[in-house]
Amino acid sequence: MKKILVTGSSGLIGSEMCTHFAVQGWKIHGLDNNQREVFFGPQGDTRWNQQRLATSIRGFEHHELDLRDRDGLLELVRQLRPDAIVHTAAQPSHDRAADIPFDDFDTNAVGTLNLLEAARRHCPEAPFVHMSTNKVYGDRPNEIALREMDTRWEYDDPEYREGIAEDFPVDQSKHSLFGASKLAADIMVQEYGRYFDMPTCCLRGGCLTGPNHSGVELHGFLSYLVKCNLEGREYRIFGYKGKQVRDNIHSEDVARFAAAFIETPRVAEVYNIGGGKDNSCSILEAFEIAAGITGKQQVFTYLDENRIGDHICYYSDLTKMREHYPNWDISIGLVETVTQIAQSFRQRLTA
Ligand SMILES: NC(=O)c1ccc[n+]([C@@H]2O[C@H](COP(=O)([O-])OP(=O)(O)OC[C@H]3O[C@@H](n4cnc5c(N)ncnc54)[C@H](O)[C@@H]3O)[C@@H](O)[C@H]2O)c1
């Protein structure tokens, strides 16, 4: 039986990876220390998700280990020698990073280096999928000419008709400390591919979401928005008139792409993974979609100040992913994703 090591296994993407690969017949080793609760407080607690994996996946092995524990990580990978690694553990918030710069960099950049080096020493043939982010592009996407529509911003430059592709510049723009620590990791993952000929890839995510997201105000916009809607809680919009655009992809589609890469790996690849133009929405549009599903109008306030470095309009150009992996495509659309998020929160709120 093939073994996979999934870091950040109790988080949104990690847990989806665990479930997906378990169904494919892999033995699942999850690594997580519930650091999300440390980063975000009780609302970020992921123990419920860890429990869910333990009860739903036969033979699931949880490793309570901090990614920053270099010796512990080297030893774990030496013992396991996994056939594939999916790295999703991270400090994932753009805004939180400035308050905890050491924790952010040590987790995102140094933790990734720890894992890469462990892989090089003990399983260099194993495909290595790294969850990166569109924040590696900093706020440079905000320089693209935009058109203001009634409910959203839209690209006004035909070059970006399909969205942002992987050759978009990554430097000389404001990234946030989070974007910088993730870019450091992204470059390292590429370098271990190119320099050591390891089958690595970086998935530069847009908004990754789904029913297992523990959305909080500082991370997980759609999940948090739906939660606010269901609880009748006020949602705060930060600038850009609420017309800022995000592309949303269901975590299952992210896992399906990771599986496609692991099955036919390439070296030092980079992909922009998001919902693409068809699954993009502004915050105002997300309010309408959520209201259409829950029957509740969103309560919100508007702060006329955007988050530092926040994208005004971002959606991924999925062309390269589709060309390299023609059997992969988005399988769950935006409305279905929001419906599933709402169902999950209803269950959690009544549990
Ligand atoms: N969710 C998104 O919208 C989004 C967008 C772009 C990129 N990404 C990237 O995808 C990856 C996964 O994101 P997510 O939304 O699933 O995040 P998440 O916070 O839900 O999951 C991350 C998990 O990693 C664990 N973790 C954090 N630090 C750790 C450490 N030092 N040691 C061990 N475990 C640790 C956390 O406890 C958590 O369970 C991250 O790399 C993130 O930057 C996410």
Ligand as a Chemical Component Dictionary entry (heavy atoms), coordinates in Angstrom:
data_LIG
# 
_chem_comp.id                   LIG 
_chem_comp.type                 NON-POLYMER 
_chem_comp.pdbx_formal_charge   0 
_chem_comp.three_letter_code    LIG 
# 
loop_
_chem_comp_atom.comp_id 
_chem_comp_atom.atom_id 
_chem_comp_atom.alt_atom_id 
_chem_comp_atom.type_symbol 
_chem_comp_atom.charge 
_chem_comp_atom.model_Cartn_x 
_chem_comp_atom.model_Cartn_y 
_chem_comp_atom.model_Cartn_z 
_chem_comp_atom.pdbx_ordinal 
LIG N1  N1  N 0  -7.473 28.574 2.067  1  
LIG C1  C1  C 0  -7.075 29.437 1.160  2  
LIG O1  O1  O 0  -7.867 30.258 0.698  3  
LIG C2  C2  C 0  -5.677 29.430 0.631  4  
LIG C3  C3  C 0  -5.370 30.258 -0.439 5  
LIG C4  C4  C 0  -4.086 30.226 -0.968 6  
LIG C5  C5  C 0  -3.136 29.385 -0.429 7  
LIG N2  N2  N 1  -3.464 28.589 0.619  8  
LIG C6  C6  C 0  -2.414 27.727 1.186  9  
LIG O2  O2  O 0  -2.890 26.403 1.305  10 
LIG C7  C7  C 0  -2.346 25.791 2.454  11 
LIG C8  C8  C 0  -3.431 25.243 3.323  12 
LIG O3  O3  O 0  -4.323 26.271 3.688  13 
LIG P1  P1  P 0  -5.614 25.966 4.563  14 
LIG O4  O4  O 0  -6.640 26.948 4.155  15 
LIG O5  O5  O -1 -5.920 24.515 4.525  16 
LIG O6  O6  O 0  -5.056 26.378 5.991  17 
LIG P2  P2  P 0  -5.506 25.810 7.412  18 
LIG O7  O7  O 0  -5.076 26.818 8.408  19 
LIG O8  O8  O 0  -6.938 25.383 7.379  20 
LIG O9  O9  O 0  -4.604 24.491 7.558  21 
LIG C9  C9  C 0  -3.251 24.542 7.870  22 
LIG C10 C10 C 0  -3.007 23.500 8.943  23 
LIG O10 O10 O 0  -1.609 23.509 9.236  24 
LIG C11 C11 C 0  -1.440 23.350 10.623 25 
LIG N3  N3  N 0  -0.183 23.966 10.991 26 
LIG C12 C12 C 0  0.155  25.281 10.937 27 
LIG N4  N4  N 0  1.389  25.471 11.381 28 
LIG C13 C13 C 0  1.881  24.251 11.713 29 
LIG C14 C14 C 0  3.119  23.815 12.231 30 
LIG N5  N5  N 0  4.096  24.679 12.514 31 
LIG N6  N6  N 0  3.298  22.501 12.448 32 
LIG C15 C15 C 0  2.303  21.613 12.158 33 
LIG N7  N7  N 0  1.089  21.981 11.683 34 
LIG C16 C16 C 0  0.885  23.284 11.464 35 
LIG C17 C17 C 0  -2.632 24.078 11.240 36 
LIG O11 O11 O 0  -2.932 23.629 12.548 37 
LIG C18 C18 C 0  -3.741 23.772 10.246 38 
LIG O12 O12 O 0  -4.491 22.634 10.619 39 
LIG C19 C19 C 0  -1.468 26.865 3.117  40 
LIG O13 O13 O 0  -0.158 26.714 2.676  41 
LIG C20 C20 C 0  -2.027 28.154 2.576  42 
LIG O14 O14 O 0  -1.070 29.200 2.557  43 
LIG C21 C21 C 0  -4.713 28.590 1.167  44 
# 
loop_
_chem_comp_bond.comp_id 
_chem_comp_bond.atom_id_1 
_chem_comp_bond.atom_id_2 
_chem_comp_bond.value_order 
_chem_comp_bond.pdbx_ordinal 
LIG N1  C1  SING 1  
LIG C1  O1  DOUB 2  
LIG C1  C2  SING 3  
LIG C2  C3  SING 4  
LIG C2  C21 DOUB 5  
LIG C3  C4  DOUB 6  
LIG C4  C5  SING 7  
LIG C5  N2  DOUB 8  
LIG N2  C6  SING 9  
LIG N2  C21 SING 10 
LIG C6  O2  SING 11 
LIG C6  C20 SING 12 
LIG O2  C7  SING 13 
LIG C7  C8  SING 14 
LIG C7  C19 SING 15 
LIG C8  O3  SING 16 
LIG O3  P1  SING 17 
LIG P1  O4  DOUB 18 
LIG P1  O5  SING 19 
LIG P1  O6  SING 20 
LIG O6  P2  SING 21 
LIG P2  O7  DOUB 22 
LIG P2  O8  SING 23 
LIG P2  O9  SING 24 
LIG O9  C9  SING 25 
LIG C9  C10 SING 26 
LIG C10 O10 SING 27 
LIG C10 C18 SING 28 
LIG O10 C11 SING 29 
LIG C11 N3  SING 30 
LIG C11 C17 SING 31 
LIG N3  C12 SING 32 
LIG N3  C16 SING 33 
LIG C12 N4  DOUB 34 
LIG N4  C13 SING 35 
LIG C13 C14 SING 36 
LIG C13 C16 DOUB 37 
LIG C14 N5  SING 38 
LIG C14 N6  DOUB 39 
LIG N6  C15 SING 40 
LIG C15 N7  DOUB 41 
LIG N7  C16 SING 42 
LIG C17 O11 SING 43 
LIG C17 C18 SING 44 
LIG C18 O12 SING 45 
LIG C19 O13 SING 46 
LIG C19 C20 SING 47 
LIG C20 O14 SING 48 
# 
